[in-house]
Each structure stands twice: as structure tokens, then as C-alpha cells.
Amino acid sequence: MRKRTLIPAALLAATLFYALHARRHPAACPYRYRLAVSLPRPFLTRNRLRRALSPSPGERILEVGPGTGYYALHTARWISPDGTLHVLDLQQKMLDHTTRRAAAKNIHNITPTRGDAQSLPYPDHSFDAAYLVATLGEIPDQDRALRELHRVLKPGGRLVVGELLPDPHMVPLRTLLSRAEAAGLRYEDRLGPRTGYYARFVTPEND
């Protein structure tokens, strides 16, 4: 009986240790965990992303941290036929995975770029909108990443940030609002509860 009690306690301790380590040492999800990032996400659904992002055909949109394309393939369709989705990731394997899936589904308006969200390789005012889901907390300097997203968005551009428990890297809404405000982004709305939300921001029209 005692052994049965010790096993859950050990698992809980290991989970807490991992969560604390992940928060202190943010890093991108390794490609070997690609199946995990392909699973459905409660609250952070594709339909809710579409409502928060309000994509239109012909727009130029950026996704930071596309993983294996869980959102990207749908976003690319929402902005077709003349829109372009740019996907940026630190890992070439993630980008290759996404583009292979897109090609298999006859989606050809995704442009992959390997790069760092802390120093986006795009000119100022390049995008109508941008989004990142369960990604901001993996970036070591979140403030710098938010400033970079502000820089590459057009005046009046939209930014959507999705966060979800039990992701150990989750950024609480209050923390996100403070950092986004410091980066010059204006908060507009939230979809979903604080445990699994999309937050929408806009850049000032006079940027």
C-alpha cells in the first residue's frame, strides 16, 4: 500500500521539478516531442484563433513557433488565395515538417524562415497580423520578442498571444498585459478563461 502511495508522489515531484526547471530555463520544444505539439488544445482551438485574429484573404501574417503546423495550415487557407503566411521557428526540422504537410494538402502560400523571435528577420511594418500560441514563454527575453513583434506589425496591426495550462512555460495574463503594454501594444480583448486564453493586441495607428 505504501509503494502505491509513493509512486504518485514521485510523479508529482518529478512534474513539479520539470515545471520549475522549464520556467527558469525557457527553450523551444524539441522536435522529438513533435507528436505532443500536434495534439488538440482545449480552449486554444483553431476556431477561437480565427475569431481572435480576424484574418482576411490577401493579408500577410506571421506565426512565431508553428511547430508541426497545427494552426499554420488552417491560417494559410483563411488568407488564401492572395495572402501569405510566414512561419518562423528556431528549428529547421519543425519548418520542414510544416512545409511537407502543407505541400501534401496542396497549400502553397506558406513561407518558412529559420530565425529567433528576439531578432525577427523582417523589415518594419511587414505584417497585417501576427500570432504565437504556447510559444512566448519559451523565449528567454519575452520583452524583446514583444517589441520585435510590434516593430514588424503595420500601424493598426493585430497580435494574438495564446497561453494554456498545464504548459510549464505558460505566461499568466497579468504578466502578458504588463509586458505587452511596455512594448507599446494596446490590449483589446481576451477569448477563453485565464487558464487557457487568447489575448488580442493592436499597434497604435500612428506608429
C-alpha positions in Angstrom: 0.0 0.0 0.0 2.8 2.3 0.9 4.5 1.7 -2.5 1.3 2.7 -4.3 1.3 6.0 -2.4 4.9 6.7 -3.1 4.6 6.3 -6.9 2.1 9.2 -7.5 4.1 11.3 -5.0 7.2 10.7 -7.0 5.5 11.5 -10.3 4.1 14.7 -8.8 7.6 15.7 -7.5 9.1 15.0 -10.9 6.5 17.0 -12.7 7.0 20.0 -10.4 10.7 19.8 -10.8 10.4 19.8 -14.6 7.9 22.7 -14.5 10.3 24.8 -12.3 13.3 23.9 -14.4 11.3 24.8 -17.6 10.3 28.2 -16.3 13.8 29.1 -15.2 15.4 27.8 -18.4 13.0 28.7 -21.3 13.7 26.9 -24.5 11.9 25.8 -27.7 10.1 22.5 -27.6 12.5 19.9 -29.2 11.4 18.3 -32.4 11.4 14.9 -30.8 8.2 16.0 -29.0 6.5 16.8 -32.3 3.6 14.5 -31.6 2.8 16.4 -28.4 2.5 19.7 -30.2 0.2 18.2 -32.8 -2.5 17.2 -30.2 -5.8 19.2 -29.9 -5.6 22.0 -27.4 -8.6 22.7 -25.1 -9.6 26.4 -25.2 -6.8 27.2 -27.7 -8.8 25.9 -30.6 -8.3 26.9 -34.3 -11.8 28.4 -34.4 -11.1 30.6 -31.4 -7.8 31.7 -33.0 -9.7 32.7 -36.1 -12.1 34.8 -34.1 -9.2 36.5 -32.2 -7.0 37.0 -35.2 -9.7 38.1 -37.7 -7.7 37.1 -40.8 -8.8 38.2 -44.2 -7.9 37.0 -47.7 -4.9 38.7 -49.1 -3.2 39.6 -45.8 0.4 39.0 -44.8 0.5 37.2 -41.4 3.3 35.9 -39.2 3.2 32.9 -37.0 6.1 32.5 -34.5 6.7 28.9 -33.4 4.5 27.0 -35.8 5.6 23.6 -34.5 4.3 21.0 -37.0 1.7 23.3 -38.5 -1.3 22.7 -36.1 -2.5 26.3 -36.8 -0.5 27.2 -39.8 -2.3 25.0 -42.4 -5.6 26.5 -41.4 -4.4 30.1 -41.2 -2.9 29.8 -44.7 -6.3 28.7 -46.1 -8.1 31.6 -44.3 -5.9 34.2 -46.1 -5.8 32.5 -49.5 -5.7 32.9 -52.4 -3.5 36.0 -52.3 -2.4 36.1 -48.7 0.9 34.8 -47.4 1.6 33.1 -44.0 5.2 33.5 -42.9 6.2 30.9 -40.3 9.3 31.5 -38.1 11.0 28.8 -35.9 14.4 28.2 -34.4 14.3 24.6 -35.6 14.6 23.8 -39.3 13.0 20.4 -38.6 9.8 22.0 -37.4 9.7 24.2 -40.5 10.4 21.3 -42.8 7.6 19.3 -41.1 5.1 22.1 -41.6 6.0 22.7 -45.2 5.8 18.9 -46.0 2.3 18.8 -44.5 1.3 21.9 -46.4 2.5 20.5 -49.7 0.7 17.3 -49.1 -2.5 19.3 -48.7 -1.8 21.5 -51.7 -1.2 24.6 -49.6 1.4 26.8 -51.3 1.2 30.2 -49.5 3.4 29.4 -46.5 6.9 30.9 -46.4 9.2 29.3 -43.8 12.1 31.2 -42.2 14.5 29.9 -39.6 15.1 32.6 -37.0 14.8 34.0 -33.5 11.8 35.8 -32.2 14.1 38.1 -30.2 15.5 39.4 -33.5 12.9 39.0 -36.2 14.5 38.9 -39.8 11.8 41.1 -41.3 11.6 44.9 -42.1 9.5 47.3 -40.1 5.7 47.2 -40.7 5.8 44.0 -42.7 2.7 42.2 -41.4 -1.0 42.9 -41.1 -1.2 40.5 -38.1 1.0 38.0 -36.1 0.3 35.3 -33.6 2.1 32.8 -31.3 0.4 30.0 -29.4 2.1 28.4 -26.3 5.4 29.9 -27.5 6.0 33.2 -25.8 7.1 31.5 -22.5 9.7 29.5 -24.4 11.5 32.7 -25.4 14.3 33.8 -23.0 13.6 37.6 -23.5 9.9 37.9 -23.8 10.0 41.7 -23.6 12.4 41.9 -26.5 10.2 39.5 -28.6 7.1 41.6 -28.0 9.0 44.7 -29.0 10.1 42.9 -32.2 6.6 41.9 -32.9 5.4 45.4 -32.5 8.2 46.6 -34.9 7.2 44.2 -37.7 3.5 44.9 -37.5 1.9 47.6 -39.6 0.2 50.5 -37.7 -3.1 49.1 -36.5 -1.8 45.6 -36.9 -3.1 42.7 -34.7 -1.1 40.5 -32.4 -2.7 37.4 -30.8 -1.0 35.5 -28.0 -2.3 32.1 -26.8 -1.4 30.6 -23.4 -2.6 27.4 -21.7 -2.2 25.4 -18.5 -0.6 23.0 -17.7 2.1 24.2 -20.1 5.1 24.9 -17.7 6.0 27.9 -19.8 2.6 29.5 -19.6 2.6 33.3 -19.3 -0.1 34.4 -17.0 -2.5 37.1 -18.4 -1.5 39.7 -15.9 2.2 39.3 -16.8 1.5 39.3 -20.5 -0.6 42.5 -20.2 2.2 44.3 -18.4 4.9 43.2 -20.9 2.8 44.0 -23.9 2.0 47.5 -22.6 5.7 48.1 -22.1 6.3 47.0 -25.7 3.8 49.6 -26.9 1.0 47.2 -27.7 -2.6 48.0 -26.8 -4.8 45.3 -25.2 -8.2 44.8 -26.9 -9.8 41.6 -25.7 -9.5 38.1 -24.4 -11.1 34.8 -25.6 -11.3 32.0 -23.0 -10.6 31.7 -19.3 -7.3 32.8 -17.7 -6.2 29.1 -17.7 -6.5 28.9 -21.5 -6.8 32.2 -23.3 -6.1 34.1 -26.5 -5.3 37.8 -25.8 -5.5 40.2 -28.7 -3.4 43.4 -29.0 -3.1 46.1 -31.7 -0.4 48.5 -32.6 -1.2 52.3 -32.5 -2.4 53.7 -35.8 0.2 56.5 -35.7 3.2 54.1 -35.4 
